[in-house]
Amino acid sequence: MKTNVGGLDRVMRIALGANLALLAIWGPLDPWGWLGLIPLLSGLMGFCPAYECLRLSTLHKGN
């Protein structure tokens, strides 16, 4: 697994995923909020399987 998520993309995934997961726990988004685990985990791991399939990367060229 090569890292293909970097910088602002990674921060946004973690923030969005954490907010959706917290809404699933304490807020009005019951089961759908658990989908927030997908961007949260991909942000924490720095790897997105969809990016891998599409041969995309948000890492800077120097990384």
C-alpha positions in Angstrom: 0.0 0.0 0.0 1.6 3.2 -1.2 0.6 6.5 0.3 -1.5 8.5 -2.2 -3.4 10.9 0.0 -1.6 14.0 1.2 -1.8 17.5 2.5 -5.1 19.3 2.5 -6.9 16.2 1.1 -5.8 14.2 4.2 -6.9 16.8 6.7 -10.3 17.2 5.0 -10.9 13.4 5.0 -10.0 13.2 8.7 -12.2 16.2 9.7 -15.2 15.1 7.6 -14.9 11.4 8.7 -14.6 12.3 12.4 -17.6 14.7 12.2 -19.8 12.1 10.5 -18.8 9.4 12.9 -19.5 11.6 15.9 -22.9 12.5 14.5 -23.6 8.8 14.2 -22.8 8.3 17.8 -24.3 11.4 19.4 -26.4 13.1 16.7 -29.2 12.6 14.2 -27.2 10.6 11.6 -27.7 7.1 12.8 -26.5 4.4 10.4 -25.4 6.7 7.5 -22.9 8.5 9.8 -20.9 5.4 10.0 -19.9 5.9 6.4 -17.7 8.6 7.8 -15.3 5.9 8.9 -14.3 5.5 5.2 -12.8 9.0 4.8 -11.5 8.9 8.4 -9.5 5.7 7.9 -8.3 6.7 4.4 -7.1 10.0 5.8 -5.4 8.4 8.8 -3.7 5.7 6.7 -2.9 8.1 3.8 -4.2 5.6 1.3 -7.3 5.7 -0.8 -8.2 2.5 -2.8 -10.3 4.5 -5.3 -7.3 6.8 -6.0 -5.2 3.6 -6.5 -7.7 2.3 -9.1 -7.9 5.6 -10.9 -4.1 6.1 -10.6 -4.6 9.4 -8.8 -2.5 11.0 -6.0 -2.8 14.2 -4.0 0.8 14.0 -2.8 3.3 16.6 -3.9 5.9 15.4 -6.4 8.7 15.6 -3.9 7.0 13.1 -1.5 
